[in-house]
C-alpha cells in the first residue's frame, strides 16, 4: 500500500496516491497502514492471535457507518 502524511491517506498504488494529491507517498505494509487509519478514525480494532484461524491474507474488516 501507499500512504501519505495524513493517517487517512491510504492508497493501493503509487499512481493512485499521487492522483489523490498525497505529497510524497511512501510504501507501507497493508496491516500497518490500515491499523494507522483505523486508530486515527477512532475505530475499534481487534487483533486476533496468529494461531487462530482468520481471513485469507490475515486481514479482515467489518465496516459500519451511520449518516
PDB file of N, CA, C and O in Angstrom:
ATOM      1  N   UNK A   1       0.838  -1.143   0.000  1.00  0.00           N
ATOM      2  CA  UNK A   1       0.000   0.000   0.000  1.00  0.00           C
ATOM      3  C   UNK A   1       0.899   1.226   0.000  1.00  0.00           C
ATOM      4  O   UNK A   1       2.104   1.141   0.235  1.00  0.00           O
ATOM      5  N   UNK A   2       0.280   2.365  -0.269  1.00  0.00           N
ATOM      6  CA  UNK A   2       0.989   3.646  -0.285  1.00  0.00           C
ATOM      7  C   UNK A   2       0.263   4.602   0.641  1.00  0.00           C
ATOM      8  O   UNK A   2      -0.965   4.685   0.621  1.00  0.00           O
ATOM      9  N   UNK A   3       1.023   5.325   1.454  1.00  0.00           N
ATOM     10  CA  UNK A   3       0.444   6.243   2.421  1.00  0.00           C
ATOM     11  C   UNK A   3       1.036   7.636   2.254  1.00  0.00           C
ATOM     12  O   UNK A   3       2.167   7.814   1.802  1.00  0.00           O
ATOM     13  N   UNK A   4       0.223   8.612   2.636  1.00  0.00           N
ATOM     14  CA  UNK A   4       0.674   9.997   2.669  1.00  0.00           C
ATOM     15  C   UNK A   4       0.929  10.396   4.109  1.00  0.00           C
ATOM     16  O   UNK A   4       0.875   9.546   4.997  1.00  0.00           O
ATOM     17  N   UNK A   5       1.207  11.669   4.364  1.00  0.00           N
ATOM     18  CA  UNK A   5       1.499  12.110   5.723  1.00  0.00           C
ATOM     19  C   UNK A   5       0.297  12.048   6.668  1.00  0.00           C
ATOM     20  O   UNK A   5       0.476  11.885   7.875  1.00  0.00           O
ATOM     21  N   UNK A   6      -0.908  12.173   6.147  1.00  0.00           N
ATOM     22  CA  UNK A   6      -2.103  12.089   6.991  1.00  0.00           C
ATOM     23  C   UNK A   6      -2.482  10.642   7.244  1.00  0.00           C
ATOM     24  O   UNK A   6      -2.318   9.805   6.356  1.00  0.00           O
ATOM     25  N   UNK A   7      -2.985  10.323   8.430  1.00  0.00           N
ATOM     26  CA  UNK A   7      -3.313   8.939   8.748  1.00  0.00           C
ATOM     27  C   UNK A   7      -4.406   8.331   7.879  1.00  0.00           C
ATOM     28  O   UNK A   7      -4.492   7.109   7.756  1.00  0.00           O
ATOM     29  N   UNK A   8      -5.242   9.175   7.276  1.00  0.00           N
ATOM     30  CA  UNK A   8      -6.313   8.660   6.427  1.00  0.00           C
ATOM     31  C   UNK A   8      -5.923   8.643   4.950  1.00  0.00           C
ATOM     32  O   UNK A   8      -6.765   8.366   4.096  1.00  0.00           O
ATOM     33  N   UNK A   9      -4.696   8.927   4.647  1.00  0.00           N
ATOM     34  CA  UNK A   9      -4.225   8.934   3.260  1.00  0.00           C
ATOM     35  C   UNK A   9      -3.630   7.565   2.930  1.00  0.00           C
ATOM     36  O   UNK A   9      -2.443   7.312   3.133  1.00  0.00           O
ATOM     37  N   UNK A  10      -4.491   6.700   2.419  1.00  0.00           N
ATOM     38  CA  UNK A  10      -4.121   5.320   2.106  1.00  0.00           C
ATOM     39  C   UNK A  10      -4.549   5.016   0.682  1.00  0.00           C
ATOM     40  O   UNK A  10      -5.676   5.319   0.292  1.00  0.00           O
ATOM     41  N   UNK A  11      -3.659   4.422  -0.092  1.00  0.00           N
ATOM     42  CA  UNK A  11      -3.974   4.067  -1.481  1.00  0.00           C
ATOM     43  C   UNK A  11      -3.361   2.713  -1.802  1.00  0.00           C
ATOM     44  O   UNK A  11      -2.392   2.290  -1.171  1.00  0.00           O
ATOM     45  N   UNK A  12      -3.932   2.044  -2.783  1.00  0.00           N
ATOM     46  CA  UNK A  12      -3.430   0.736  -3.187  1.00  0.00           C
ATOM     47  C   UNK A  12      -2.162   0.863  -4.026  1.00  0.00           C
ATOM     48  O   UNK A  12      -1.252   0.045  -3.898  1.00  0.00           O
ATOM     49  N   UNK A  13      -2.095   1.870  -4.873  1.00  0.00           N
ATOM     50  CA  UNK A  13      -0.937   2.042  -5.748  1.00  0.00           C
ATOM     51  C   UNK A  13      -0.334   3.426  -5.642  1.00  0.00           C
ATOM     52  O   UNK A  13      -0.986   4.368  -5.190  1.00  0.00           O
ATOM     53  N   UNK A  14       0.909   3.543  -6.058  1.00  0.00           N
ATOM     54  CA  UNK A  14       1.618   4.828  -6.003  1.00  0.00           C
ATOM     55  C   UNK A  14       0.944   5.876  -6.905  1.00  0.00           C
ATOM     56  O   UNK A  14       0.777   7.030  -6.508  1.00  0.00           O
ATOM     57  N   UNK A  15       0.565   5.463  -8.112  1.00  0.00           N
ATOM     58  CA  UNK A  15      -0.088   6.393  -9.034  1.00  0.00           C
ATOM     59  C   UNK A  15      -1.405   6.888  -8.448  1.00  0.00           C
ATOM     60  O   UNK A  15      -1.739   8.066  -8.576  1.00  0.00           O
ATOM     61  N   UNK A  16      -2.154   5.995  -7.807  1.00  0.00           N
ATOM     62  CA  UNK A  16      -3.411   6.382  -7.168  1.00  0.00           C
ATOM     63  C   UNK A  16      -3.142   7.401  -6.059  1.00  0.00           C
ATOM     64  O   UNK A  16      -3.853   8.401  -5.949  1.00  0.00           O
ATOM     65  N   UNK A  17      -2.128   7.154  -5.247  1.00  0.00           N
ATOM     66  CA  UNK A  17      -1.780   8.072  -4.158  1.00  0.00           C
ATOM     67  C   UNK A  17      -1.425   9.451  -4.704  1.00  0.00           C
ATOM     68  O   UNK A  17      -1.867  10.467  -4.167  1.00  0.00           O
ATOM     69  N   UNK A  18      -0.649   9.486  -5.741  1.00  0.00           N
ATOM     70  CA  UNK A  18      -0.285  10.763  -6.353  1.00  0.00           C
ATOM     71  C   UNK A  18      -1.509  11.450  -6.961  1.00  0.00           C
ATOM     72  O   UNK A  18      -1.654  12.668  -6.866  1.00  0.00           O
ATOM     73  N   UNK A  19      -2.385  10.664  -7.584  1.00  0.00           N
ATOM     74  CA  UNK A  19      -3.606  11.211  -8.168  1.00  0.00           C
ATOM     75  C   UNK A  19      -4.523  11.834  -7.129  1.00  0.00           C
ATOM     76  O   UNK A  19      -5.253  12.777  -7.433  1.00  0.00           O
ATOM     77  N   UNK A  20      -4.492  11.317  -5.908  1.00  0.00           N
ATOM     78  CA  UNK A  20      -5.304  11.865  -4.830  1.00  0.00           C
ATOM     79  C   UNK A  20      -4.609  13.031  -4.135  1.00  0.00           C
ATOM     80  O   UNK A  20      -5.162  13.625  -3.210  1.00  0.00           O
ATOM     81  N   UNK A  21      -3.400  13.356  -4.578  1.00  0.00           N
ATOM     82  CA  UNK A  21      -2.709  14.520  -4.051  1.00  0.00           C
ATOM     83  C   UNK A  21      -1.853  14.284  -2.823  1.00  0.00           C
ATOM     84  O   UNK A  21      -1.501  15.234  -2.124  1.00  0.00           O
ATOM     85  N   UNK A  22      -1.510  13.021  -2.547  1.00  0.00           N
ATOM     86  CA  UNK A  22      -0.599  12.757  -1.434  1.00  0.00           C
ATOM     87  C   UNK A  22       0.735  13.393  -1.794  1.00  0.00           C
ATOM     88  O   UNK A  22       1.267  13.136  -2.874  1.00  0.00           O
ATOM     89  N   UNK A  23       1.281  14.212  -0.916  1.00  0.00           N
ATOM     90  CA  UNK A  23       2.531  14.910  -1.200  1.00  0.00           C
ATOM     91  C   UNK A  23       3.649  14.002  -1.672  1.00  0.00           C
ATOM     92  O   UNK A  23       4.042  14.048  -2.837  1.00  0.00           O
ATOM     93  N   UNK A  24       4.149  13.199  -0.793  1.00  0.00           N
ATOM     94  CA  UNK A  24       5.220  12.253  -1.117  1.00  0.00           C
ATOM     95  C   UNK A  24       4.787  10.878  -0.602  1.00  0.00           C
ATOM     96  O   UNK A  24       5.106  10.515   0.530  1.00  0.00           O
ATOM     97  N   UNK A  25       4.078  10.128  -1.408  1.00  0.00           N
ATOM     98  CA  UNK A  25       3.606   8.825  -0.923  1.00  0.00           C
ATOM     99  C   UNK A  25       4.767   7.886  -0.620  1.00  0.00           C
ATOM    100  O   UNK A  25       5.777   7.868  -1.323  1.00  0.00           O
ATOM    101  N   UNK A  26       4.599   7.118   0.433  1.00  0.00           N
ATOM    102  CA  UNK A  26       5.591   6.129   0.834  1.00  0.00           C
ATOM    103  C   UNK A  26       4.928   4.761   0.873  1.00  0.00           C
ATOM    104  O   UNK A  26       3.754   4.633   1.219  1.00  0.00           O
ATOM    105  N   UNK A  27       5.693   3.751   0.515  1.00  0.00           N
ATOM    106  CA  UNK A  27       5.182   2.387   0.552  1.00  0.00           C
ATOM    107  C   UNK A  27       5.113   1.904   1.996  1.00  0.00           C
ATOM    108  O   UNK A  27       6.002   2.186   2.799  1.00  0.00           O
ATOM    109  N   UNK A  28       4.046   1.172   2.315  1.00  0.00           N
ATOM    110  CA  UNK A  28       3.860   0.665   3.677  1.00  0.00           C
ATOM    111  C   UNK A  28       3.175  -0.697   3.618  1.00  0.00           C
ATOM    112  O   UNK A  28       2.490  -1.023   2.648  1.00  0.00           O
ATOM    113  N   UNK A  29       3.370  -1.471   4.656  1.00  0.00           N
ATOM    114  CA  UNK A  29       2.661  -2.750   4.763  1.00  0.00           C
ATOM    115  C   UNK A  29       1.176  -2.464   4.954  1.00  0.00           C
ATOM    116  O   UNK A  29       0.808  -1.504   5.630  1.00  0.00           O
ATOM    117  N   UNK A  30       0.331  -3.289   4.364  1.00  0.00           N
ATOM    118  CA  UNK A  30      -1.111  -3.075   4.447  1.00  0.00           C
ATOM    119  C   UNK A  30      -1.602  -3.090   5.887  1.00  0.00           C
ATOM    120  O   UNK A  30      -2.407  -2.241   6.270  1.00  0.00           O
ATOM    121  N   UNK A  31      -1.134  -4.036   6.690  1.00  0.00           N
ATOM    122  CA  UNK A  31      -1.613  -4.096   8.074  1.00  0.00           C
ATOM    123  C   UNK A  31      -1.237  -2.840   8.852  1.00  0.00           C
ATOM    124  O   UNK A  31      -2.041  -2.338   9.638  1.00  0.00           O
ATOM    125  N   UNK A  32      -0.037  -2.331   8.647  1.00  0.00           N
ATOM    126  CA  UNK A  32       0.380  -1.114   9.337  1.00  0.00           C
ATOM    127  C   UNK A  32      -0.425   0.103   8.880  1.00  0.00           C
ATOM    128  O   UNK A  32      -0.891   0.893   9.702  1.00  0.00           O
ATOM    129  N   UNK A  33      -0.585   0.246   7.569  1.00  0.00           N
ATOM    130  CA  UNK A  33      -1.298   1.407   7.020  1.00  0.00           C
ATOM    131  C   UNK A  33      -2.757   1.411   7.447  1.00  0.00           C
ATOM    132  O   UNK A  33      -3.290   2.455   7.823  1.00  0.00           O
ATOM    133  N   UNK A  34      -3.400   0.265   7.392  1.00  0.00           N
ATOM    134  CA  UNK A  34      -4.825   0.205   7.740  1.00  0.00           C
ATOM    135  C   UNK A  34      -5.051   0.350   9.239  1.00  0.00           C
ATOM    136  O   UNK A  34      -6.035   0.963   9.654  1.00  0.00           O
ATOM    137  N   UNK A  35      -4.164  -0.200  10.056  1.00  0.00           N
ATOM    138  CA  UNK A  35      -4.284  -0.038  11.501  1.00  0.00           C
ATOM    139  C   UNK A  35      -4.116   1.439  11.875  1.00  0.00           C
ATOM    140  O   UNK A  35      -4.854   1.957  12.713  1.00  0.00           O
ATOM    141  N   UNK A  36      -3.163   2.099  11.264  1.00  0.00           N
ATOM    142  CA  UNK A  36      -2.940   3.536  11.488  1.00  0.00           C
ATOM    143  C   UNK A  36      -4.199   4.343  11.146  1.00  0.00           C
ATOM    144  O   UNK A  36      -4.600   5.227  11.904  1.00  0.00           O
ATOM    145  N   UNK A  37      -4.808   4.038  10.021  1.00  0.00           N
ATOM    146  CA  UNK A  37      -6.020   4.745   9.607  1.00  0.00           C
ATOM    147  C   UNK A  37      -7.180   4.470  10.565  1.00  0.00           C
ATOM    148  O   UNK A  37      -7.940   5.380  10.896  1.00  0.00           O
ATOM    149  N   UNK A  38      -7.313   3.243  11.002  1.00  0.00           N
ATOM    150  CA  UNK A  38      -8.390   2.890  11.932  1.00  0.00           C
ATOM    151  C   UNK A  38      -8.236   3.610  13.265  1.00  0.00           C
ATOM    152  O   UNK A  38      -9.204   4.155  13.796  1.00  0.00           O
ATOM    153  N   UNK A  39      -7.034   3.613  13.799  1.00  0.00           N
ATOM    154  CA  UNK A  39      -6.787   4.280  15.081  1.00  0.00           C
ATOM    155  C   UNK A  39      -7.063   5.780  14.956  1.00  0.00           C
ATOM    156  O   UNK A  39      -7.685   6.370  15.839  1.00  0.00           O
ATOM    157  N   UNK A  40      -6.610   6.392  13.875  1.00  0.00           N
ATOM    158  CA  UNK A  40      -6.824   7.826  13.666  1.00  0.00           C
ATOM    159  C   UNK A  40      -8.309   8.162  13.546  1.00  0.00           C
ATOM    160  O   UNK A  40      -8.733   9.252  13.929  1.00  0.00           O
ATOM    161  N   UNK A  41      -9.096   7.233  13.018  1.00  0.00           N
ATOM    162  CA  UNK A  41     -10.532   7.460  12.850  1.00  0.00           C
ATOM    163  C   UNK A  41     -11.330   7.109  14.110  1.00  0.00           C
ATOM    164  O   UNK A  41     -12.546   7.293  14.153  1.00  0.00           O
ATOM    165  N   UNK A  42     -10.638   6.607  15.128  1.00  0.00           N
ATOM    166  CA  UNK A  42     -11.333   6.230  16.357  1.00  0.00           C
ATOM    167  C   UNK A  42     -12.086   4.927  16.233  1.00  0.00           C
ATOM    168  O   UNK A  42     -13.028   4.672  16.983  1.00  0.00           O
ATOM    169  N   UNK A  43     -11.674   4.099  15.286  1.00  0.00           N
ATOM    170  CA  UNK A  43     -12.341   2.817  15.063  1.00  0.00           C
ATOM    171  C   UNK A  43     -11.935   1.803  16.129  1.00  0.00           C
ATOM    172  O   UNK A  43     -10.886   1.923  16.762  1.00  0.00           O
ATOM    173  N   UNK A  44     -12.776   0.826  16.303  1.00  0.00           N
ATOM    174  CA  UNK A  44     -12.459  -0.275  17.195  1.00  0.00           C
ATOM    175  C   UNK A  44     -11.608  -1.277  16.425  1.00  0.00           C
ATOM    176  O   UNK A  44     -11.918  -1.616  15.283  1.00  0.00           O
ATOM    177  N   UNK A  45     -10.547  -1.745  17.048  1.00  0.00           N
ATOM    178  CA  UNK A  45      -9.634  -2.684  16.404  1.00  0.00           C
ATOM    179  C   UNK A  45      -9.516  -3.921  17.276  1.00  0.00           C
ATOM    180  O   UNK A  45      -9.369  -3.815  18.493  1.00  0.00           O
ATOM    181  N   UNK A  46      -9.579  -5.069  16.672  1.00  0.00           N
ATOM    182  CA  UNK A  46      -9.420  -6.339  17.376  1.00  0.00           C
ATOM    183  C   UNK A  46      -8.276  -7.096  16.722  1.00  0.00           C
ATOM    184  O   UNK A  46      -8.329  -7.407  15.532  1.00  0.00           O
ATOM    185  N   UNK A  47      -7.252  -7.388  17.494  1.00  0.00           N
ATOM    186  CA  UNK A  47      -6.111  -8.152  16.982  1.00  0.00           C
ATOM    187  C   UNK A  47      -6.346  -9.612  17.352  1.00  0.00           C
ATOM    188  O   UNK A  47      -6.566  -9.937  18.519  1.00  0.00           O
ATOM    189  N   UNK A  48      -6.297 -10.480  16.358  1.00  0.00           N
ATOM    190  CA  UNK A  48      -6.541 -11.902  16.553  1.00  0.00           C
ATOM    191  C   UNK A  48      -5.185 -12.614  16.608  1.00  0.00           C
ATOM    192  O   UNK A  48      -4.343 -12.389  15.739  1.00  0.00           O
ATOM    193  N   UNK A  49      -4.962 -13.462  17.605  1.00  0.00           N
ATOM    194  CA  UNK A  49      -3.691 -14.180  17.703  1.00  0.00           C
ATOM    195  C   UNK A  49      -3.404 -14.999  16.436  1.00  0.00           C
ATOM    196  O   UNK A  49      -4.325 -15.510  15.798  1.00  0.00           O
ATOM    197  N   UNK A  50      -2.140 -15.116  16.088  1.00  0.00           N
ATOM    198  CA  UNK A  50      -1.736 -15.809  14.867  1.00  0.00           C
ATOM    199  C   UNK A  50      -2.213 -17.256  14.811  1.00  0.00           C
ATOM    200  O   UNK A  50      -2.504 -17.771  13.731  1.00  0.00           O
ATOM    201  N   UNK A  51      -2.295 -17.911  15.961  1.00  0.00           N
ATOM    202  CA  UNK A  51      -2.679 -19.324  15.960  1.00  0.00           C
ATOM    203  C   UNK A  51      -4.167 -19.551  15.699  1.00  0.00           C
ATOM    204  O   UNK A  51      -4.583 -20.689  15.480  1.00  0.00           O
ATOM    205  N   UNK A  52      -4.968 -18.500  15.717  1.00  0.00           N
ATOM    206  CA  UNK A  52      -6.394 -18.625  15.414  1.00  0.00           C
ATOM    207  C   UNK A  52      -6.629 -18.509  13.917  1.00  0.00           C
ATOM    208  O   UNK A  52      -5.936 -17.766  13.222  1.00  0.00           O
ATOM    209  N   UNK A  53      -7.614 -19.252  13.432  1.00  0.00           N
ATOM    210  CA  UNK A  53      -7.963 -19.163  12.009  1.00  0.00           C
ATOM    211  C   UNK A  53      -8.539 -17.781  11.729  1.00  0.00           C
ATOM    212  O   UNK A  53      -9.280 -17.225  12.540  1.00  0.00           O
ATOM    213  N   UNK A  54      -8.193 -17.247  10.589  1.00  0.00           N
ATOM    214  CA  UNK A  54      -8.689 -15.923  10.234  1.00  0.00           C
ATOM    215  C   UNK A  54      -8.915 -15.822   8.742  1.00  0.00           C
ATOM    216  O   UNK A  54      -8.866 -16.828   8.034  1.00  0.00           O
ATOM    217  N   UNK A  55      -9.162 -14.618   8.259  1.00  0.00           N
ATOM    218  CA  UNK A  55      -9.425 -14.418   6.833  1.00  0.00           C
ATOM    219  C   UNK A  55      -8.179 -14.679   5.987  1.00  0.00           C
ATOM    220  O   UNK A  55      -7.053 -14.577   6.474  1.00  0.00           O
ATOM    221  N   UNK A  56      -8.392 -15.012   4.734  1.00  0.00           N
ATOM    222  CA  UNK A  56      -7.288 -15.218   3.799  1.00  0.00           C
ATOM    223  C   UNK A  56      -6.459 -13.948   3.733  1.00  0.00           C
ATOM    224  O   UNK A  56      -7.011 -12.854   3.615  1.00  0.00           O
ATOM    225  N   UNK A  57      -5.148 -14.078   3.808  1.00  0.00           N
ATOM    226  CA  UNK A  57      -4.270 -12.917   3.772  1.00  0.00           C
ATOM    227  C   UNK A  57      -4.031 -12.311   5.142  1.00  0.00           C
ATOM    228  O   UNK A  57      -3.164 -11.450   5.294  1.00  0.00           O
ATOM    229  N   UNK A  58      -4.793 -12.749   6.152  1.00  0.00           N
ATOM    230  CA  UNK A  58      -4.558 -12.310   7.514  1.00  0.00           C
ATOM    231  C   UNK A  58      -5.147 -10.965   7.905  1.00  0.00           C
ATOM    232  O   UNK A  58      -4.861 -10.469   8.995  1.00  0.00           O
ATOM    233  N   UNK A  59      -5.957 -10.365   7.054  1.00  0.00           N
ATOM    234  CA  UNK A  59      -6.511  -9.053   7.374  1.00  0.00           C
ATOM    235  C   UNK A  59      -7.987  -9.034   6.998  1.00  0.00           C
ATOM    236  O   UNK A  59      -8.349  -9.421   5.887  1.00  0.00           O
ATOM    237  N   UNK A  60      -8.828  -8.594   7.900  1.00  0.00           N
ATOM    238  CA  UNK A  60     -10.253  -8.523   7.615  1.00  0.00           C
ATOM    239  C   UNK A  60     -10.840  -7.281   8.251  1.00  0.00           C
ATOM    240  O   UNK A  60     -10.208  -6.660   9.105  1.00  0.00           O
ATOM    241  N   UNK A  61     -12.029  -6.918   7.847  1.00  0.00           N
ATOM    242  CA  UNK A  61     -12.679  -5.735   8.397  1.00  0.00           C
ATOM    243  C   UNK A  61     -14.188  -5.885   8.320  1.00  0.00           C
ATOM    244  O   UNK A  61     -14.731  -6.515   7.412  1.00  0.00           O
ATOM    245  N   UNK A  62     -14.843  -5.287   9.299  1.00  0.00           N
ATOM    246  CA  UNK A  62     -16.289  -5.139   9.281  1.00  0.00           C
ATOM    247  C   UNK A  62     -16.519  -3.633   9.260  1.00  0.00           C
ATOM    248  O   UNK A  62     -16.175  -2.927  10.208  1.00  0.00           O
ATOM    249  N   UNK A  63     -17.094  -3.160   8.187  1.00  0.00           N
ATOM    250  CA  UNK A  63     -17.292  -1.719   8.036  1.00  0.00           C
ATOM    251  C   UNK A  63     -18.734  -1.354   8.326  1.00  0.00           C
ATOM    252  O   UNK A  63     -19.657  -1.911   7.731  1.00  0.00           O
ATOM    253  N   UNK A  64     -18.925  -0.421   9.240  1.00  0.00           N
ATOM    254  CA  UNK A  64     -20.256   0.070   9.577  1.00  0.00           C
ATOM    255  C   UNK A  64     -20.180   1.574   9.740  1.00  0.00           C
ATOM    256  O   UNK A  64     -19.196   2.109  10.251  1.00  0.00           O
ATOM    257  N   UNK A  65     -21.214   2.239   9.305  1.00  0.00           N
ATOM    258  CA  UNK A  65     -21.264   3.689   9.482  1.00  0.00           C
ATOM    259  C   UNK A  65     -22.708   4.140   9.513  1.00  0.00           C
ATOM    260  O   UNK A  65     -23.614   3.410   9.112  1.00  0.00           O
ATOM    261  N   UNK A  66     -22.906   5.349   9.992  1.00  0.00           N
ATOM    262  CA  UNK A  66     -24.250   5.910  10.008  1.00  0.00           C
ATOM    263  C   UNK A  66     -24.182   7.350   9.494  1.00  0.00           C
ATOM    264  O   UNK A  66     -23.135   7.995   9.545  1.00  0.00           O
ATOM    265  N   UNK A  67     -25.296   7.826   9.011  1.00  0.00           N
ATOM    266  CA  UNK A  67     -25.349   9.204   8.498  1.00  0.00           C
ATOM    267  C   UNK A  67     -25.442  10.204   9.629  1.00  0.00           C
ATOM    268  O   UNK A  67     -25.496  11.409   9.386  1.00  0.00           O
TER     269      UNK A  67
END
